Amino acid sequence: MSDGKIDRLIINRPYDEPTVYWVFDPQRKIFEKQPGRRPAGFVRSSGSGSLDDPGIFVTFELPNRVRERVSEWRARGYPNATGVSRRLLQHWHDREQRQFPFFFCQLEAIETLIWLTESSPTDRQGIEIPNDGGPFDRVCSKMATGTGKTVVMSMLIAWQVLNKVTSPQDTRFSKTVLVVGPGLTVKQRLQVLKPSEPANYYDAFNIVPDGMRAHMNQAKVQVENRHALQPLDPASGPKIIKKGPEGPEAFCRRVLTDFGSARHIIVINDEGHHAWRVTDDDALDKDERELATQWVSSLDRIHAARGILRCHDFSATPFIPRGKNSTDELVFGWIVSDFGLNDAIESGLVKTPRIVVREHALPDAKTLKPKLYHIYSDRDVYDDINRKSAKPTEPLPDLVVNAYHLLGADWLETKRAWNKDGMPTPPVMITVANRTQTAARIASAFMLRRIPIDDLCDPERLLHIDSATLKHAEERESAELAPPITTEGDSSDVPPAMGKAQQAEYLRQQVDTVGKVGMPGEKIQNVISVAMLSEGWDTRTVTHIMGLRAFTSQLLCEQVVGRGLRRASYDDFDEQGFLKAEYVNVFGVPFRFLPAEGQDGATPSPPIATKRIEARPDRVKSAITWPNVLRIDHVFQHDLTLDMGKVEPLTIDASKVATLVNMAPVVDNQPKLDGIAAIDLQKLAAEYRLQKIAFIAARDIFNQERRPDWKGNEAFLMSRIVDITQRFVESDRIRIEPPLFAVDPLRRRLLLALNLSSIVHHLWSHLVPENTQTFELVFDDRLPIRSTADMPPWYTSKPCYAPEKSHLNLTVLDSGWEGSVAYLLDADDRIEAWTKCDHLLFELSYVYRGGVYTYRPDYLVRLSSSHHAVIEVKGQETEKDRAKRAALKEWVLAVNADGRFGFWDCATVYSPAETGSVITSLVSKAPMAPS
């Protein structure tokens, strides 16, 4: 940063706790880096009305104290947590078990909820969570839009359900979960929280360890939008029947159709800032008051009949509005964790907002910068666009037209860059206007080409959102009055002969699918709306935002900008492990409370193009299926044997083993070298006899590696393992490098004792194949066969190749080497179909040095309908790589032994030039067709 300008907002890694943050210096009027973690809190306007008003930072006392306690609890290894919770936490923190680790903010949010339930009363001493005034407990997790709230919800459900299944009498947990959202957009997006859904998050994000996944089938998860929770109107029934008000139990029987008579419900409120108890009706907007009252009163009915164990609110902006003319908000008092928009921007979890001024489009851009900063505050603009009598065809104020020239020119440059990169959908510019008349005038200005950027004026690509029509669609579909809309062919063509209800529904589908290939909103690139776009709007292709309304609070700034901040890709890192920035360029939203990149007169590069990876419906013939094996059980012979002559040598590098350490006392932060003491492990070597080393290794094999399918006597098993292990440690199958270290028997024994995990792993990897009689495949009962069609869509900004023989539309190229192999696979006539294993959930478990890891091969190849192969691309192999290969070979043997899945094979390509010969070798081993 120079001259107070921020060159790079991303200063933290997404998977680690933040260590630095931007803070505003009110004296120097600039943002500076501050070491440490930003306190939980929010910025409230000072009320000065100045465009440069940085606001007043208000600290959240409760989440700050909870944050410290949770951090200490984590460091102590989660004392008092249940066994199930510990296993889940270990699984979630294991970065090697997943393609993309969980973000720090996701882990901290779920840890906080577990801590509130499972930590000891001593740990929680002094922590009191305020009540919202109602009869059930609420806690709120504040997470910025785009930081993965839905993933945390799935973690919350898994934690609750698995604990309840394991300990049915534990009243802290429940298998019954009601998820409530504000509208149909959110409801449809949250279907992934149902374990039975094909695209559920438990599988897509590896939420649950393999051995526990089947237990999730006992969960009862119902997802509703708040419209479905309306009470029946007695006046709407037949006039001949006198109906009284609908009681709580009748309400639950009608609404909670998936729960039966289940009690003690966990409630999750997505966008929970809409659910609050009205205390000051006069100051509030009618719609806000109606929504909040309806939502909370419905939960009160559920609690009265069935009991709400705890209500979990998730929101980026958990504030109660105080009316249109107020610059203040009332914060939810039950917020327990906070990862706000600034934190998300600084960790790269959302797009970086950037203020853009182009000198070539407006020569006096620098003098106009403050007006473009908050266009609505310009007196001429304010007076003009607040006229209720304005006609749709009336011209817009000159400043607004100039602003659209600037932002539109930048958008056009972005589109050209995206077209060059082969992006299937265009970048999207959104406008948030102050009233319906203004939105109509903006739409008219584009239609009449008063803003002469032809691409933005295309009526088939312009979406003018009528908020009243959109609300009508939500209410009618909730009441099941509007039939679903289906389109064929050109998705931009509105189906003919639609009634008002269908038109409203088609509009909603367009809004919900902006930026999604093959959907009604696929081609939309210019979105004009009043107030806010619908919450849950997960369009990732927004690159430009125009704000033409009042921004009197942080809440409004975050909500508007948040609609365009969802990243498209989380796989593009720089050399330091920071996510590379994706940008959204903003006019008219005053960043009084947020830092932003950009300098006056700068011409930024266009936002990075991101690509959506998905299975193509028109390429079903290239689909590849595979058996979804959770684990492979071995049926061993009753006596264990091992041919030492067939055991590969185990090499121990003595130079990597420390046997002597010098210690010195520290005085005034400096080591005192005249007080050195030594710790020499050589003295302990005399206690390590070979028999003791063999017994310890055998015990670890017996306890850690034995399988439940062992059919023989366990005492006999242990004696055989001891005998085999002793022969191994005494044999020449263990080699010490350099050899000089093996000359001294004392030192050799010490090196063996310090490398026991390697000995155990090496010995077991040879014992298993030699003593296995048969394999038993254990499948995922819910989905025993997987396919490329099961892969959820995902996004990347990495270079991609468009394959011809893959079910997937694109293949990510992590290196030039991978690109060469991909081209060769695509061009080889002997291959019917192939795919890279990115996000496919084709995973194998393997054991390495006592730990269980997950392995994802590189490529799946189909040579014929009954002949498949797994191909690895690898340079120099490590010991861990060899463990992966052994697991893959075992998987191939076990699947082939089963006989129901055709013939499988595996191979490794050590250089691109070998690809052809590897394929030839695989083809030569194809099974003979039955005569």
Sequence and secondary structure as in RCSB ss.txt:
>XXXX:A:sequence
MSDGKIDRLIINRPYDEPTVYWVFDPQRKIFEKQPGRRPAGFVRSSGSGSLDDPGIFVTFELPNRVRERVSEWRA
RGYPNATGVSRRLLQHWHDREQRQFPFFFCQLEAIETLIWLTESSPTDRQGIEIPNDGGPFDRVCSKMATGTGKT
VVMSMLIAWQVLNKVTSPQDTRFSKTVLVVGPGLTVKQRLQVLKPSEPANYYDAFNIVPDGMRAHMNQAKVQVEN
RHALQPLDPASGPKIIKKGPEGPEAFCRRVLTDFGSARHIIVINDEGHHAWRVTDDDALDKDERELATQWVSSLD
RIHAARGILRCHDFSATPFIPRGKNSTDELVFGWIVSDFGLNDAIESGLVKTPRIVVREHALPDAKTLKPKLYHI
YSDRDVYDDINRKSAKPTEPLPDLVVNAYHLLGADWLETKRAWNKDGMPTPPVMITVANRTQTAARIASAFMLRR
IPIDDLCDPERLLHIDSATLKHAEERESAELAPPITTEGDSSDVPPAMGKAQQAEYLRQQVDTVGKVGMPGEKIQ
NVISVAMLSEGWDTRTVTHIMGLRAFTSQLLCEQVVGRGLRRASYDDFDEQGFLKAEYVNVFGVPFRFLPAEGQD
GATPSPPIATKRIEARPDRVKSAITWPNVLRIDHVFQHDLTLDMGKVEPLTIDASKVATLVNMAPVVDNQPKLDG
IAAIDLQKLAAEYRLQKIAFIAARDIFNQERRPDWKGNEAFLMSRIVDITQRFVESDRIRIEPPLFAVDPLRRRL
LLALNLSSIVHHLWSHLVPENTQTFELVFDDRLPIRSTADMPPWYTSKPCYAPEKSHLNLTVLDSGWEGSVAYLL
DADDRIEAWTKCDHLLFELSYVYRGGVYTYRPDYLVRLSSSHHAVIEVKGQETEKDRAKRAALKEWVLAVNADGR
FGFWDCATVYSPAETGSVITSLVSKAPMAPS
>XXXX:A:secstr
 BTTB S    S TTS   EEEEEETTTTEEEEEES   SEEEE  S   TT   EEEE HHHHHHHHHHHHHHH
TT TT  HHHHHHHHHHH GGGSSS   HHHHHHHHHHHHHHHS TTTTTT      SSSS EEEEEE TTS HH
HHHHHHHHHHHHHHHH TT TT  SEEEEEESSHHHHHHGGGGSTTSTT HHHHTT S GGGGGGGGG EEEEEE
GGGG    GGGS TTS      HHHHHHHH TTTTT  SEEEEEETGGG    S GGGS HHHHHHHHHHHHHHH
HHHHHT EEEEEEEES  EEE  TT S EEE TTEEEEE HHHHHHTTSB EEEE   TTT TTHHHHHHHHHTG
GGSHHHHHHHT TT  TTS   HHHHHHHHHHHHHHHHHHHHHHHTT SS  EEEEEESSHHHHHHHHHHHHTTS
S  HHHH GGGEEE  HHHHHHHHHHHHTT S      S TTS  SS  HHHHHHHHHHHHHTTT TTSTTTT  
EEEEES   TT     EEEEEEES   SHHHHHHHHHTT B S S  B TTS B   EEEEES   SSS  B  T
T         EEE B GGGGGG  EEE EEEEEEEE SS    GGGS  EEEEGGG   EEEE  EETTEE GGG
 EEEETHHHHTT  HHHHHHHHHHHIIIII  TT  S HHHHHHHHHHHHHHHHHSTTEEEESTHHHHSHHHHHH
HHHTTHHHHHHHHHHHHHHHHEEEEEEEE SS SEEEGGG   EEE S EE  SS SBS EE SSHHHHHHHHHH
HH TT SEEEE TTS   EEEEETTEEEEE  SEEEEEETTEEEEEEE SS  HHHHHHHHHHHHHHHHHHHH S
S EEEEEEESSGGGHHHHHHHHHHT      
